[in-house]
Amino acid sequence: MAARISPKTKLTLSVRAKYVAMLRKAGARRGRSVSDLVEELAETLDKQQETSEELSDFVKRFSGVLSDVPASAWTTDDRMGELLRKHAPRPQ
């Protein structure tokens, strides 16, 4: 049985010339078209979203551990504040 390939849809983007040039160079280095690079980027971003959602579920289960962390920790300009803002829900 042959794999079913969905038809492509045309997409018009407004991108600065320097980024178009960068995409073309990257495509040439990899032997791929700009369209292929955009598809690859979309898949990568989608996988990152899934990973982020999984992490959020993990954090939700263990959010009780964060109950002793002061609310001000989310606003600090250090690694702890960065991690809290990225992965943990803010206390209310």
N, CA and C atoms as a LAMMPS dump frame, in Angstrom:
ITEM: TIMESTEP
0
ITEM: NUMBER OF ATOMS
276
ITEM: BOX BOUNDS ff ff ff
-5.0000000000000000e+02 5.0000000000000000e+02
-5.0000000000000000e+02 5.0000000000000000e+02
-5.0000000000000000e+02 5.0000000000000000e+02
ITEM: ATOMS id mol type element x y z
1 1 1 N 0.843 -1.172 0
2 1 2 C 0 0 0
3 1 3 C 0.888 1.235 0
4 2 1 N 0.644 2.156 -0.892
5 2 2 C 1.449 3.367 -1.003
6 2 3 C 1.037 4.376 0.056
7 3 1 N 2.01 5.147 0.525
8 3 2 C 1.727 6.186 1.504
9 3 3 C 0.91 7.285 0.833
10 4 1 N -0.063 7.772 1.542
11 4 2 C -0.912 8.822 1.002
12 4 3 C -0.289 10.18 1.321
13 5 1 N -0.057 10.975 0.307
14 5 2 C 0.547 12.284 0.479
15 5 3 C -0.538 13.329 0.275
16 6 1 N -0.687 14.192 1.262
17 6 2 C -1.709 15.235 1.142
18 6 3 C -1.214 16.321 0.203
19 7 1 N -2.142 16.946 -0.515
20 7 2 C -1.733 18.015 -1.437
21 7 3 C -1.218 19.221 -0.661
22 8 1 N -0.338 19.947 -1.279
23 8 2 C 0.219 21.136 -0.632
24 8 3 C -0.699 22.332 -0.863
25 9 1 N -0.68 23.256 0.085
26 9 2 C -1.441 24.489 -0.005
27 9 3 C -0.471 25.639 -0.124
28 10 1 N -0.754 26.53 -1.033
29 10 2 C 0.12 27.684 -1.232
30 10 3 C -0.052 28.667 -0.076
31 11 1 N 1.061 29.222 0.377
32 11 2 C 1.065 30.17 1.487
33 11 3 C 1.937 31.355 1.096
34 12 1 N 1.423 32.538 1.307
35 12 2 C 2.192 33.751 1.028
36 12 3 C 2.653 34.337 2.352
37 13 1 N 3.949 34.571 2.474
38 13 2 C 4.522 35.135 3.69
39 13 3 C 5.15 36.483 3.392
40 14 1 N 5.146 37.343 4.366
41 14 2 C 5.873 38.607 4.272
42 14 3 C 7.06 38.495 5.214
43 15 1 N 8.24 38.344 4.622
44 15 2 C 9.461 38.124 5.393
45 15 3 C 10.522 39.086 4.874
46 16 1 N 11.289 39.632 5.783
47 16 2 C 12.366 40.541 5.375
48 16 3 C 13.337 39.824 4.444
49 17 1 N 13.905 40.587 3.524
50 17 2 C 14.794 40.036 2.497
51 17 3 C 15.964 39.261 3.1
52 18 1 N 16.505 39.748 4.224
53 18 2 C 17.664 39.057 4.8
54 18 3 C 17.286 37.654 5.277
55 19 1 N 16.034 37.469 5.746
56 19 2 C 15.611 36.147 6.196
57 19 3 C 15.332 35.226 5.017
58 20 1 N 14.822 35.782 3.934
59 20 2 C 14.624 34.987 2.722
60 20 3 C 15.98 34.473 2.242
61 21 1 N 16.968 35.354 2.238
62 21 2 C 18.314 34.953 1.818
63 21 3 C 18.873 33.878 2.741
64 22 1 N 18.647 34.036 4.037
65 22 2 C 19.129 33.04 4.994
66 22 3 C 18.463 31.689 4.749
67 23 1 N 17.149 31.708 4.51
68 23 2 C 16.425 30.46 4.242
69 23 3 C 16.923 29.793 2.963
70 24 1 N 17.154 30.589 1.939
71 24 2 C 17.645 30.027 0.677
72 24 3 C 19.029 29.398 0.851
73 25 1 N 19.906 30.084 1.597
74 25 2 C 21.242 29.529 1.851
75 25 3 C 21.151 28.234 2.649
76 26 1 N 20.327 28.246 3.685
77 26 2 C 20.17 27.038 4.512
78 26 3 C 19.592 25.902 3.687
79 27 1 N 18.627 26.213 2.837
80 27 2 C 18.044 25.193 1.972
81 27 3 C 19.065 24.62 1.008
82 28 1 N 19.892 25.497 0.432
83 28 2 C 20.92 25.043 -0.5
84 28 3 C 21.936 24.145 0.2
85 29 1 N 22.327 24.528 1.416
86 29 2 C 23.276 23.7 2.169
87 29 3 C 22.715 22.319 2.452
88 30 1 N 21.411 22.257 2.709
89 30 2 C 20.775 20.983 3.063
90 30 3 C 20.181 20.265 1.866
91 31 1 N 20.19 20.922 0.714
92 31 2 C 19.583 20.318 -0.461
93 31 3 C 18.068 20.238 -0.353
94 32 1 N 17.48 21.246 0.274
95 32 2 C 16.032 21.273 0.502
96 32 3 C 15.487 22.626 0.08
97 33 1 N 14.209 22.651 -0.222
98 33 2 C 13.574 23.906 -0.615
99 33 3 C 13.194 24.719 0.622
100 34 1 N 12.899 25.996 0.405
101 34 2 C 12.432 26.85 1.488
102 34 3 C 11.122 26.288 2.044
103 35 1 N 10.264 25.798 1.187
104 35 2 C 9.004 25.196 1.637
105 35 3 C 9.262 24.015 2.567
106 36 1 N 10.241 23.182 2.21
107 36 2 C 10.585 22.047 3.075
108 36 3 C 11.078 22.529 4.439
109 37 1 N 11.878 23.597 4.446
110 37 2 C 12.375 24.14 5.709
111 37 3 C 11.233 24.654 6.574
112 38 1 N 10.259 25.327 5.949
113 38 2 C 9.12 25.85 6.703
114 38 3 C 8.301 24.698 7.283
115 39 1 N 8.104 23.621 6.498
116 39 2 C 7.382 22.452 7.008
117 39 3 C 8.119 21.835 8.195
118 40 1 N 9.441 21.744 8.081
119 40 2 C 10.253 21.202 9.171
120 40 3 C 10.131 22.068 10.424
121 41 1 N 10.155 23.371 10.24
122 41 2 C 10.012 24.29 11.368
123 41 3 C 8.65 24.116 12.032
124 42 1 N 7.595 23.984 11.226
125 42 2 C 6.249 23.801 11.777
126 42 3 C 6.181 22.526 12.619
127 43 1 N 6.778 21.446 12.134
128 43 2 C 6.788 20.199 12.895
129 43 3 C 7.574 20.343 14.188
130 44 1 N 8.705 21.025 14.126
131 44 2 C 9.524 21.241 15.316
132 44 3 C 8.771 22.057 16.355
133 45 1 N 8.124 23.129 15.914
134 45 2 C 7.368 23.966 16.841
135 45 3 C 6.196 23.207 17.449
136 46 1 N 5.555 22.37 16.659
137 46 2 C 4.436 21.581 17.16
138 46 3 C 4.912 20.596 18.221
139 47 1 N 6.057 19.971 17.995
140 47 2 C 6.604 19.031 18.979
141 47 3 C 6.999 19.749 20.263
142 48 1 N 7.535 20.972 20.131
143 48 2 C 7.889 21.745 21.315
144 48 3 C 6.652 22.059 22.129
145 49 1 N 5.552 22.363 21.469
146 49 2 C 4.304 22.66 22.166
147 49 3 C 3.847 21.433 22.937
148 50 1 N 3.92 20.247 22.305
149 50 2 C 3.53 19.016 22.985
150 50 3 C 4.406 18.792 24.203
151 51 1 N 5.697 18.996 24.081
152 51 2 C 6.617 18.825 25.191
153 51 3 C 6.289 19.803 26.297
154 52 1 N 5.985 21.036 25.936
155 52 2 C 5.646 22.053 26.919
156 52 3 C 4.379 21.677 27.676
157 53 1 N 3.379 21.147 26.958
158 53 2 C 2.142 20.737 27.608
159 53 3 C 2.391 19.575 28.558
160 54 1 N 3.25 18.624 28.162
161 54 2 C 3.569 17.497 29.034
162 54 3 C 4.256 17.993 30.301
163 55 1 N 5.152 18.942 30.139
164 55 2 C 5.853 19.499 31.282
165 55 3 C 4.873 20.201 32.201
166 56 1 N 3.926 20.905 31.644
167 56 2 C 2.934 21.586 32.459
168 56 3 C 2.135 20.592 33.293
169 57 1 N 1.773 19.462 32.713
170 57 2 C 1.052 18.436 33.466
171 57 3 C 1.91 17.93 34.624
172 58 1 N 3.203 17.742 34.365
173 58 2 C 4.126 17.297 35.407
174 58 3 C 4.18 18.332 36.525
175 59 1 N 4.29 19.585 36.138
176 59 2 C 4.369 20.655 37.129
177 59 3 C 3.076 20.73 37.931
178 60 1 N 1.938 20.554 37.263
179 60 2 C 0.66 20.584 37.972
180 60 3 C 0.608 19.526 39.069
181 61 1 N 1.113 18.338 38.777
182 61 2 C 1.089 17.255 39.764
183 61 3 C 1.944 17.589 40.977
184 62 1 N 3.032 18.305 40.75
185 62 2 C 3.966 18.582 41.836
186 62 3 C 3.926 20.038 42.285
187 63 1 N 2.865 20.735 41.983
188 63 2 C 2.8 22.158 42.322
189 63 3 C 2.773 22.387 43.829
190 64 1 N 2.395 21.392 44.614
191 64 2 C 2.413 21.53 46.065
192 64 3 C 3.806 21.799 46.588
193 65 1 N 4.8 21.307 45.884
194 65 2 C 6.186 21.54 46.274
195 65 3 C 6.503 23.035 46.204
196 66 1 N 5.825 23.736 45.32
197 66 2 C 6.08 25.159 45.131
198 66 3 C 5.32 26.038 46.118
199 67 1 N 4.533 25.448 46.982
200 67 2 C 3.714 26.255 47.891
201 67 3 C 4.554 27.072 48.875
202 68 1 N 5.769 26.64 49.158
203 68 2 C 6.635 27.368 50.086
204 68 3 C 7.454 28.46 49.402
205 69 1 N 7.404 28.513 48.07
206 69 2 C 8.171 29.512 47.335
207 69 3 C 7.389 30.822 47.365
208 70 1 N 8.018 31.923 47.799
209 70 2 C 7.297 33.196 47.862
210 70 3 C 6.903 33.685 46.469
211 71 1 N 5.79 34.39 46.383
212 71 2 C 5.294 34.898 45.102
213 71 3 C 6.318 35.802 44.426
214 72 1 N 7.124 36.477 45.203
215 72 2 C 8.127 37.381 44.628
216 72 3 C 9.2 36.631 43.831
217 73 1 N 9.338 35.339 44.043
218 73 2 C 10.356 34.556 43.334
219 73 3 C 10.101 34.535 41.827
220 74 1 N 8.825 34.674 41.418
221 74 2 C 8.499 34.646 39.989
222 74 3 C 8.995 35.897 39.277
223 75 1 N 9.27 36.954 40.006
224 75 2 C 9.698 38.205 39.373
225 75 3 C 11.2 38.449 39.492
226 76 1 N 11.928 37.562 40.137
227 76 2 C 13.373 37.761 40.276
228 76 3 C 14.064 37.578 38.942
229 77 1 N 15.176 38.28 38.789
230 77 2 C 15.93 38.236 37.545
231 77 3 C 17.096 37.252 37.696
232 78 1 N 16.763 36.006 38.004
233 78 2 C 17.784 34.971 38.132
234 78 3 C 17.251 33.679 37.512
235 79 1 N 18.035 32.639 37.573
236 79 2 C 17.651 31.361 36.95
237 79 3 C 16.38 30.796 37.581
238 80 1 N 16.246 30.913 38.877
239 80 2 C 15.057 30.392 39.561
240 80 3 C 13.8 31.095 39.066
241 81 1 N 13.855 32.427 38.981
242 81 2 C 12.715 33.184 38.479
243 81 3 C 12.388 32.813 37.041
244 82 1 N 13.425 32.632 36.234
245 82 2 C 13.24 32.244 34.832
246 82 3 C 12.538 30.889 34.73
247 83 1 N 12.991 29.925 35.518
248 83 2 C 12.384 28.588 35.502
249 83 3 C 10.95 28.608 36.011
250 84 1 N 10.7 29.376 37.055
251 84 2 C 9.338 29.473 37.578
252 84 3 C 8.399 30.078 36.541
253 85 1 N 8.834 31.17 35.896
254 85 2 C 7.986 31.813 34.892
255 85 3 C 7.718 30.888 33.713
256 86 1 N 8.694 30.093 33.366
257 86 2 C 8.557 29.225 32.197
258 86 3 C 7.712 27.987 32.486
259 87 1 N 7.852 27.407 33.678
260 87 2 C 7.279 26.085 33.901
261 87 3 C 6.218 25.981 34.99
262 88 1 N 6.112 26.966 35.836
263 88 2 C 5.208 26.819 36.986
264 88 3 C 4.105 27.88 36.957
265 89 1 N 2.926 27.486 37.353
266 89 2 C 1.849 28.476 37.42
267 89 3 C 2.132 29.466 38.542
268 90 1 N 1.785 30.726 38.306
269 90 2 C 1.996 31.754 39.346
270 90 3 C 1.017 31.565 40.47
271 91 1 N 1.464 31.803 41.691
272 91 2 C 0.526 31.73 42.823
273 91 3 C -0.456 32.888 42.738
274 92 1 N -1.635 32.677 43.298
275 92 2 C -2.663 33.716 43.215
276 92 3 C -2.838 34.427 44.514
